[in-house]
Amino acid sequence: MPRQATESPKSRRTLQASKTAAKMLRPGRTEVRPHRFCLAYSITGTFMTQSTPRVADHPAHPQFLSRWSPRAYANDEISEQELLTILEAARWAPSSYNSQPWRFVFARRGTPHWTKLLGLLNEFNRSWAENASALVIVLSKTTFAPPGSTEEVAMPTHSFDAGSAWGYLALQASLSGWHAHGMAGFDKEKTRTELGVPANFAIEAAVAIGKIGDKAMLPEGLRSKEEPSPRLPLQALVSEGTFKG
Ligand SMILES: Cc1cc2nc3c(=O)[nH]c(=O)nc-3n(C[C@H](O)[C@H](O)[C@H](O)COP(=O)(O)O)c2cc1C
């Protein structure tokens, strides 16, 4: 198919990177060439030279390396449709018994519920998340009715499943040109009261979604952290057959 006339050098490079990753991941391939699969992305998805590029030890798809959590947000408004697209991705996460225990309560900047959700965050998170475009509280249902039963029993995987949904949300945000930043720093009891959350739902995390802003707006201590962070080497996390710590 002929290339779109509007295709930019940036999107060509991104496409090329995806093709390279796909080629390296093709089924049956047992050996990966010994060079390191190194991709560094700027906040807009273009390649860049940066002091701490993210480097994959193995050729995972570039989308996993390009997602990151900024704090300098640009104060933009997000349409309901854009936000629902990000939440739609979360809907398709896997869960035990397909119980789909995740729930999301959102508020968009400039709407009546914004101040209420912003007021749930601790002071530190509020200081930067007030420039986000949407806030989302992630909850999970701690009980479920097993197949063939109408009686609710404890669902041990509710947090694990909600974590998958958050991961999907964050990746879709990044694929849609937004960023999602998870937060544990908020008042869970206040959240339960103010959002009317019943006892059989756990309050998991808060998320700030926005477009990147100027990091000069952040206090000095946070400015230097405003870039994609590295990870432990895979070999420190993975072992074959026996747990190695
Ligand atoms: C469940 C969860 C809670 C977090 N809580 C906070 C928080 O309260 N404040 C904050 O600034 N960042 C918070 N973070 C962001 C992490 O610090 C960040 O995801 C981590 O350093 C990895 O960076 P990256 O997301 O840019 O890859 C949280 C992330 C997660 C997933």
The ligand as a MOL file (V3000), in Angstrom:
LIG
                    3D

  0  0  0     0  0            999 V3000
M  V30 BEGIN CTAB
M  V30 COUNTS 31 33 0 0 0
M  V30 BEGIN ATOM
M  V30 1 C 0.1320 1.8500 42.3280 0
M  V30 2 C 1.0600 3.0280 42.0960 0
M  V30 3 C 1.1400 4.0260 43.0390 0
M  V30 4 C 1.9400 5.1500 42.8010 0
M  V30 5 N 1.9130 6.1960 43.6970 0
M  V30 6 C 2.4950 7.3640 43.3610 0
M  V30 7 C 2.2670 8.5230 44.1410 0
M  V30 8 O 1.5170 8.5290 45.1260 0
M  V30 9 N 2.9050 9.6660 43.7590 0
M  V30 10 C 3.7150 9.7350 42.6650 0
M  V30 11 O 4.2240 10.8170 42.3640 0
M  V30 12 N 3.9320 8.6380 41.8870 0
M  V30 13 C 3.3360 7.4660 42.1970 0
M  V30 14 N 3.4920 6.3590 41.3850 0
M  V30 15 C 4.3340 6.4340 40.1880 0
M  V30 16 C 5.5710 5.5320 40.3080 0
M  V30 17 O 6.5020 6.1390 41.1420 0
M  V30 18 C 6.1310 5.2730 38.8940 0
M  V30 19 O 5.1920 4.5450 38.1480 0
M  V30 20 C 7.4440 4.4900 38.9610 0
M  V30 21 O 8.4630 5.2920 39.5040 0
M  V30 22 C 7.8940 4.0130 37.5890 0
M  V30 23 O 8.0040 5.1000 36.7100 0
M  V30 24 P 7.2620 5.1280 35.3080 0
M  V30 25 O 5.7810 4.9400 35.5760 0
M  V30 26 O 7.5640 6.5000 34.7400 0
M  V30 27 O 7.7940 4.0360 34.4700 0
M  V30 28 C 2.7190 5.2390 41.6150 0
M  V30 29 C 2.6370 4.1890 40.6690 0
M  V30 30 C 1.8210 3.1090 40.8960 0
M  V30 31 C 1.7170 2.0340 39.8270 0
M  V30 END ATOM
M  V30 BEGIN BOND
M  V30 1 1 1 2
M  V30 2 1 2 3
M  V30 3 2 2 30
M  V30 4 2 3 4
M  V30 5 1 4 5
M  V30 6 1 4 28
M  V30 7 2 5 6
M  V30 8 1 6 7
M  V30 9 1 6 13
M  V30 10 2 7 8
M  V30 11 1 7 9
M  V30 12 1 9 10
M  V30 13 2 10 11
M  V30 14 1 10 12
M  V30 15 2 12 13
M  V30 16 1 13 14
M  V30 17 1 14 15
M  V30 18 1 14 28
M  V30 19 1 15 16
M  V30 20 1 16 17
M  V30 21 1 16 18
M  V30 22 1 18 19
M  V30 23 1 18 20
M  V30 24 1 20 21
M  V30 25 1 20 22
M  V30 26 1 22 23
M  V30 27 1 23 24
M  V30 28 2 24 25
M  V30 29 1 24 26
M  V30 30 1 24 27
M  V30 31 2 28 29
M  V30 32 1 29 30
M  V30 33 1 30 31
M  V30 END BOND
M  V30 END CTAB
M  END
